[in-house]
C-alpha cells in the first residue's frame, strides 16, 4: 500500500496550489480519502475528506470555501484544490485513507486513519 502525495510548493498569499495523491497497492472502493496537515510543534489537523461514492465531504472550518477535495476512483487518485491560500495554511500536507463510509468523525481524528502517505510541504508567504 502506497500513497504518494505531490503538488506542494511555495506560493504567495492569495495564490493557489493543487495537491495530488496517487494510491497503489489496493483500490479505493469503500475507502474514504483525505488530507491532514501538520505544523511543527502542533497536532495534525484534518483538512478535507471525501467518501468513496463522492456524496459526502468534510472540510475543516478554516478551509471551507477555499479548498475543494475530489477523487477519481478509476485512477485511484485524489486531489485537493487550494485557493486563496493564507500564511496560516503553511504546513506539511499528508494524504490519508481508511476503510470507512463516514468522513466527518474520521477526518477529525488522525488516529482513525489507516494509511498515511508521504508529506508534501506547502509554504504560503505573506
N, CA, C and O of each residue as an XYZ file, in Angstrom:
504
protein
N       0.858     -1.188      0.000
C       0.000      0.000      0.000
C       0.893      1.237      0.000
O       1.784      1.380      0.837
N       0.638      2.114     -0.944
C       1.440      3.326     -1.024
C       0.557      4.497     -1.423
O      -0.250      4.400     -2.347
N       0.723      5.598     -0.715
C       0.057      6.844     -1.047
C       1.154      7.860     -1.361
O       1.973      8.184     -0.501
N       1.162      8.345     -2.564
C       2.205      9.271     -2.994
C       1.596     10.647     -3.214
O       0.804     10.849     -4.134
N       1.973     11.585     -2.360
C       1.461     12.942     -2.461
C       2.422     13.806     -3.258
O       3.636     13.606     -3.225
N       1.864     14.760     -3.967
C       2.670     15.692     -4.740
C       1.918     16.996     -4.902
O       0.729     17.082     -4.595
N       2.612     18.005     -5.384
C       1.962     19.261     -5.687
C       2.248     20.389     -4.718
O       1.825     21.522     -4.947
N       2.954     20.103     -3.650
C       3.281     21.168     -2.718
C       4.284     22.141     -3.311
O       4.879     21.885     -4.358
N       4.461     23.252     -2.631
C       5.405     24.244     -3.106
C       5.250     25.527     -2.342
O       4.629     25.572     -1.279
N       5.819     26.564     -2.895
C       5.769     27.880     -2.273
C       4.921     28.804     -3.116
O       5.051     28.849     -4.340
N       4.049     29.542     -2.447
C       3.156     30.448     -3.149
C       2.912     31.673     -2.278
O       3.031     31.602     -1.055
N       2.579     32.771     -2.890
C       2.244     33.975     -2.136
C       0.804     33.920     -1.656
O      -0.029     33.212     -2.222
N       0.530     34.668     -0.615
C      -0.827     34.732     -0.089
C      -1.802     35.125     -1.196
O      -1.543     36.030     -1.990
N      -2.928     34.419     -1.223
C      -3.917     34.646     -2.261
C      -3.761     33.719     -3.457
O      -4.632     33.656     -4.324
N      -2.657     33.009     -3.495
C      -2.406     32.108     -4.607
C      -3.076     30.760     -4.443
O      -3.826     30.531     -3.494
N      -2.793     29.868     -5.390
C      -3.423     28.553     -5.412
C      -2.388     27.450     -5.628
O      -1.337     27.654     -6.237
N      -2.727     26.291     -5.110
C      -1.957     25.079     -5.364
C      -2.926     23.925     -5.453
O      -4.020     23.972     -4.890
N      -2.518     22.883     -6.168
C      -3.324     21.682     -6.249
C      -2.479     20.488     -5.838
O      -1.475     20.169     -6.476
N      -2.895     19.844     -4.776
C      -2.215     18.645     -4.314
C      -2.837     17.410     -4.948
O      -4.044     17.359     -5.186
N      -2.004     16.427     -5.213
C      -2.476     15.166     -5.762
C      -1.989     14.007     -4.902
O      -0.930     14.072     -4.277
N      -2.788     12.948     -4.889
C      -2.425     11.744     -4.136
C      -2.684     10.543     -5.043
O      -3.815     10.311     -5.469
N      -1.656      9.802     -5.327
C      -1.774      8.594     -6.132
C      -1.658      7.384     -5.213
O      -0.692      7.243     -4.464
N      -2.655      6.522     -5.286
C      -2.710      5.360     -4.402
C      -2.389      4.087     -5.186
O      -2.922      3.874     -6.275
N      -1.544      3.267     -4.648
C      -1.219      1.997     -5.287
C      -1.235      0.883     -4.247
O      -1.049      1.128     -3.055
N      -1.453     -0.304     -4.698
C      -1.456     -1.457     -3.808
C      -2.834     -1.951     -3.432
O      -2.984     -3.082     -2.969
N      -3.851     -1.114     -3.627
C      -5.228     -1.536     -3.404
C      -6.148     -0.534     -4.092
O      -5.714      0.549     -4.486
N      -7.414     -0.899     -4.234
C      -8.373      0.025     -4.838
C      -9.072      0.798     -3.725
O      -9.202      0.322     -2.597
N      -9.511      1.983     -4.070
C     -10.093      2.871     -3.079
C     -11.589      2.656     -2.849
O     -12.203      3.378     -2.064
N     -12.169      1.685     -3.516
C     -13.590      1.422     -3.306
C     -13.845      1.132     -1.828
O     -13.198      0.279     -1.221
N     -14.815      1.873     -1.264
C     -15.138      1.675      0.139
C     -14.235      2.401      1.102
O     -14.409      2.283      2.315
N     -13.283      3.144      0.601
C     -12.352      3.884      1.434
C     -12.649      5.381      1.350
O     -12.924      5.911      0.274
N     -12.589      6.042      2.481
C     -12.549      7.493      2.422
C     -11.098      7.901      2.183
O     -10.171      7.170      2.533
N     -10.916      9.058      1.593
C      -9.572      9.553      1.366
C      -9.562     11.034      1.668
O     -10.565     11.720      1.468
N      -8.448     11.528      2.141
C      -8.419     12.926      2.502
C      -7.021     13.436      2.775
O      -6.020     12.819      2.411
N      -6.988     14.593      3.431
C      -5.734     15.270      3.711
C      -5.721     15.759      5.159
O      -6.692     16.329      5.657
N      -4.613     15.519      5.799
C      -4.312     16.127      7.080
C      -3.117     17.042      6.866
O      -2.381     16.901      5.889
N      -2.931     17.969      7.777
C      -1.749     18.817      7.704
C      -1.158     18.986      9.094
O      -1.844     18.837     10.104
N       0.124     19.299      9.119
C       0.800     19.461     10.399
C       1.833     20.553     10.326
O       2.626     20.630      9.386
N       1.809     21.399     11.340
C       2.817     22.424     11.543
C       3.715     21.947     12.679
O       3.210     21.416     13.669
N       5.024     22.121     12.566
C       5.916     21.666     13.648
C       5.473     22.178     15.007
O       5.212     23.367     15.188
N       5.395     21.256     15.957
C       5.000     21.628     17.301
C       3.512     21.616     17.549
O       3.059     21.880     18.663
N       2.750     21.312     16.514
C       1.294     21.285     16.667
C       0.764     19.920     16.240
O       1.441     19.169     15.538
N      -0.444     19.614     16.670
C      -1.064     18.335     16.313
C      -1.492     18.336     14.845
O      -1.710     19.381     14.232
N      -1.600     17.128     14.316
C      -2.096     17.005     12.954
C      -3.556     17.407     12.891
O      -4.337     17.093     13.790
N      -3.917     18.096     11.834
C      -5.269     18.631     11.676
C      -5.899     18.076     10.417
O      -5.295     18.121      9.345
N      -7.105     17.555     10.537
C      -7.837     17.102      9.368
C      -8.274     18.296      8.536
O      -8.888     19.229      9.053
N      -7.964     18.267      7.271
C      -8.266     19.386      6.380
C      -9.516     19.108      5.554
O     -10.452     19.908      5.544
N      -9.527     17.978      4.865
C     -10.655     17.636      3.999
C     -10.655     16.138      3.736
O      -9.599     15.511      3.642
N     -11.847     15.576      3.620
C     -12.008     14.165      3.300
C     -13.217     13.988      2.391
O     -14.116     14.828      2.361
N     -13.225     12.886      1.655
C     -14.342     12.573      0.761
C     -14.580     11.070      0.800
O     -13.639     10.280      0.877
N     -15.847     10.690      0.746
C     -16.120      9.260      0.837
C     -16.065      8.611     -0.543
O     -15.887      9.284     -1.558
N     -16.218      7.312     -0.557
C     -15.995      6.544     -1.772
C     -16.977      6.905     -2.886
O     -16.606      6.937     -4.059
N     -18.224      7.176     -2.520
C     -19.245      7.478     -3.518
C     -19.262      8.956     -3.886
O     -20.083      9.378     -4.700
N     -18.374      9.743     -3.302
C     -18.238     11.183     -3.562
C     -19.487     11.956     -3.138
O     -19.724     13.071     -3.601
N     -20.275     11.356     -2.258
C     -21.516     12.017     -1.857
C     -21.371     12.788     -0.560
O     -22.250     13.565     -0.187
N     -20.272     12.573      0.118
C     -20.079     13.220      1.408
C     -18.660     13.731      1.510
O     -17.699     13.030      1.192
N     -18.550     14.964      1.960
C     -17.246     15.574      2.162
C     -17.182     16.217      3.538
O     -18.200     16.546      4.147
N     -15.976     16.381      3.997
C     -15.720     17.100      5.237
C     -14.641     18.130      4.959
O     -13.663     17.855      4.264
N     -14.833     19.328      5.516
C     -13.807     20.366      5.439
C     -13.639     20.969      6.821
O     -14.614     21.200      7.537
N     -12.411     21.215      7.180
C     -12.164     21.977      8.396
C     -12.722     23.388      8.211
O     -12.705     23.931      7.106
N     -13.208     23.964      9.281
C     -13.798     25.305      9.192
C     -12.821     26.308      8.584
O     -13.227     27.227      7.872
N     -11.562     26.131      8.861
C     -10.555     27.092      8.410
C     -10.337     27.076      6.898
O      -9.736     28.000      6.350
N     -10.821     26.033      6.221
C     -10.582     25.956      4.773
C     -11.872     25.948      3.953
O     -11.825     25.954      2.722
N     -13.006     25.934      4.620
C     -14.287     25.917      3.902
C     -14.387     27.103      2.960
O     -14.079     28.236      3.330
N     -14.822     26.827      1.738
C     -14.971     27.880      0.751
C     -13.702     28.186     -0.019
O     -13.735     28.914     -1.011
N     -12.578     27.632      0.432
C     -11.309     27.885     -0.247
C     -10.703     26.611     -0.832
O     -10.063     26.648     -1.883
N     -10.905     25.493     -0.154
C     -10.348     24.223     -0.600
C     -11.461     23.331     -1.148
O     -12.599     23.368     -0.679
N     -11.103     22.526     -2.155
C     -12.048     21.566     -2.719
C     -11.346     20.229     -2.906
O     -10.299     20.139     -3.547
N     -11.947     19.198     -2.331
C     -11.384     17.858     -2.479
C     -12.150     17.090     -3.549
O     -13.363     17.244     -3.691
N     -11.437     16.274     -4.289
C     -12.064     15.445     -5.316
C     -11.316     14.118     -5.398
O     -10.216     13.972     -4.865
N     -11.927     13.172     -6.066
C     -11.285     11.872     -6.229
C     -11.698     11.252     -7.549
O     -12.778     11.535     -8.068
N     -10.841     10.410     -8.087
C     -11.130      9.675     -9.308
C     -10.911      8.205     -8.977
O      -9.773      7.740     -8.917
N     -11.992      7.484     -8.764
C     -11.866      6.086     -8.350
C     -11.290      5.214     -9.460
O     -10.675      4.184     -9.185
N     -11.483      5.617    -10.702
C     -10.949      4.807    -11.807
C      -9.430      4.919    -11.889
O      -8.750      4.002    -12.348
N      -8.913      6.056    -11.437
C      -7.470      6.263    -11.476
C      -6.813      6.098    -10.110
O      -5.594      6.208     -9.979
N      -7.637      5.833     -9.092
C      -7.104      5.669     -7.736
C      -6.328      6.895     -7.278
O      -5.244      6.791     -6.706
N      -6.912      8.055     -7.545
C      -6.246      9.301     -7.175
C      -7.207     10.226     -6.436
O      -8.426     10.070     -6.506
N      -6.640     11.172     -5.742
C      -7.409     12.219     -5.080
C      -6.657     13.534     -5.242
O      -5.441     13.560     -5.431
N      -7.414     14.620     -5.164
C      -6.814     15.932     -5.347
C      -7.368     16.908     -4.316
O      -8.494     16.760     -3.843
N      -6.579     17.880     -3.986
C      -7.027     18.960     -3.112
C      -6.685     20.281     -3.785
O      -5.521     20.677     -3.841
N      -7.693     20.947     -4.289
C      -7.506     22.263     -4.893
C      -7.560     23.300     -3.776
O      -8.553     23.404     -3.056
N      -6.491     24.056     -3.644
C      -6.396     25.040     -2.562
C      -6.307     26.428     -3.175
O      -5.340     26.757     -3.861
N      -7.318     27.233     -2.921
C      -7.364     28.597     -3.426
C      -7.296     29.588     -2.264
O      -7.501     29.234     -1.104
N      -7.006     30.819     -2.609
C      -6.929     31.889     -1.601
C      -6.072     31.468     -0.412
O      -6.458     31.637      0.745
N      -4.934     30.933     -0.715
C      -4.057     30.430      0.343
C      -3.568     31.562      1.233
O      -3.308     32.675      0.775
N      -3.452     31.246      2.518
C      -3.012     32.207      3.510
C      -1.783     31.672      4.232
O      -1.551     30.463      4.229
N      -1.000     32.530      4.843
C       0.192     32.058      5.564
C      -0.123     30.973      6.594
O       0.698     30.088      6.833
N      -1.290     31.036      7.194
C      -1.648     30.025      8.193
C      -1.931     28.659      7.584
O      -2.111     27.683      8.312
N      -1.972     28.578      6.261
C      -2.116     27.277      5.592
C      -0.757     26.585      5.434
O      -0.693     25.427      5.020
N       0.300     27.277      5.757
C       1.629     26.685      5.667
C       1.742     25.465      6.574
O       1.513     25.552      7.781
N       2.098     24.327      5.979
C       2.171     23.075      6.739
C       2.664     21.966      5.812
O       2.772     22.148      4.600
N       2.953     20.835      6.403
C       3.165     19.619      5.625
C       1.818     18.930      5.478
O       1.141     18.672      6.474
N       1.430     18.634      4.267
C       0.134     18.030      3.983
C       0.326     16.534      3.687
O       1.195     16.136      2.911
N      -0.512     15.732      4.332
C      -0.436     14.272      4.192
C      -1.725     13.728      3.580
O      -2.826     14.105      3.981
N      -1.572     12.857      2.625
C      -2.712     12.128      2.076
C      -2.998     10.920      2.983
O      -2.077     10.220      3.404
N      -4.264     10.691      3.273
C      -4.636      9.628      4.209
C      -5.841      8.861      3.678
O      -6.591      9.365      2.842
N      -6.017      7.652      4.168
C      -7.177      6.863      3.766
C      -7.478      5.796      4.813
O      -6.607      5.382      5.577
N      -8.731      5.365      4.824
C      -9.148      4.254      5.672
C     -10.428      3.668      5.105
O     -11.143      4.316      4.341
N     -10.698      2.451      5.487
C     -11.902      1.760      5.049
C     -13.050      2.242      5.922
O     -13.189      1.807      7.066
N     -13.856      3.120      5.398
C     -14.965      3.676      6.166
C     -15.911      4.408      5.222
O     -15.576      4.716      4.079
N     -17.112      4.675      5.747
C     -18.091      5.432      4.966
C     -18.219      6.870      5.440
O     -18.404      7.791      4.644
N     -18.116      7.046      6.756
C     -18.326      8.382      7.304
C     -17.049      9.190      7.234
O     -15.965      8.693      7.540
N     -17.188     10.433      6.831
C     -16.000     11.267      6.694
C     -15.764     12.159      7.906
O     -14.619     12.359      8.313
N     -16.831     12.694      8.486
C     -16.673     13.727      9.499
C     -15.823     13.315     10.687
O     -14.778     13.909     10.951
N     -16.275     12.303     11.397
C     -15.578     11.892     12.616
C     -14.167     11.414     12.303
O     -13.219     11.715     13.028
N     -14.045     10.671     11.221
C     -12.725     10.139     10.868
C     -11.767     11.231     10.443
O     -10.568     11.152     10.710
N     -12.281     12.230      9.797
C     -11.415     13.288      9.298
C     -10.973     14.242     10.402
O     -10.096     15.079     10.188
N     -11.562     14.120     11.552
C     -11.146     14.960     12.673
C     -10.153     14.245     13.584
O      -9.585     14.858     14.487
N      -9.944     12.955     13.351
C      -9.112     12.164     14.249
C      -7.994     11.485     13.482
O      -8.248     10.502     12.786
N      -6.752     11.977     13.585
C      -5.655     11.358     12.837
C      -5.440      9.891     13.205
O      -4.974      9.107     12.379
N      -5.775      9.518     14.438
C      -5.579      8.123     14.852
C      -6.522      7.171     14.128
O      -6.288      5.963     14.112
N      -7.584      7.702     13.529
C      -8.549      6.839     12.858
C      -8.098      6.428     11.471
O      -8.627      5.468     10.912
N      -7.148      7.121     10.915
C      -6.700      6.829      9.552
C      -5.770      5.620      9.529
O      -4.883      5.489     10.371
N      -5.986      4.741      8.555
C      -5.208      3.511      8.478
C      -3.896      3.682      7.723
O      -2.876      3.098      8.092
N      -3.928      4.469      6.685
C      -2.754      4.616      5.850
C      -2.410      6.091      5.651
O      -3.284      6.936      5.455
N      -1.124      6.368      5.708
C      -0.627      7.727      5.518
C       0.407      7.737      4.401
O       1.238      6.835      4.289
N       0.336      8.768      3.585
C       1.341      8.929      2.564
C       2.482      9.800      3.037
O       2.524     10.232      4.189
N       3.392     10.045      2.144
C       4.467     10.987      2.432
C       3.891     12.383      2.517
O       2.815     12.638      1.977
N       4.553     13.254      3.154
C       4.069     14.615      3.250
C       4.590     15.469      2.103
O       5.651     15.213      1.534
N       3.818     16.473      1.790
C       4.264     17.449      0.805
C       4.129     18.831      1.441
O       3.083     19.171      1.992
N       5.184     19.609      1.360
C       5.239     20.890      2.054
C       4.577     21.991      1.242
O       4.854     22.173      0.057
N       3.705     22.711      1.905
C       3.069     23.897      1.335
C       3.523     25.095      2.159
O       3.358     25.123      3.379
N       4.090     26.074      1.485
C       4.562     27.282      2.151
C       3.884     28.475      1.505
O       3.985     28.679      0.295
N       3.196     29.259      2.315
C       2.497     30.443      1.827
C       3.142     31.668      2.465
O       3.154     31.815      3.688
N       3.666     32.526      1.633
C       4.325     33.729      2.137
C       3.374     34.913      2.103
O       2.492     35.001      1.249
N       3.570     35.809      3.036
C       2.688     36.984      3.130
C       3.169     38.119      2.239
O       2.545     39.179      2.199
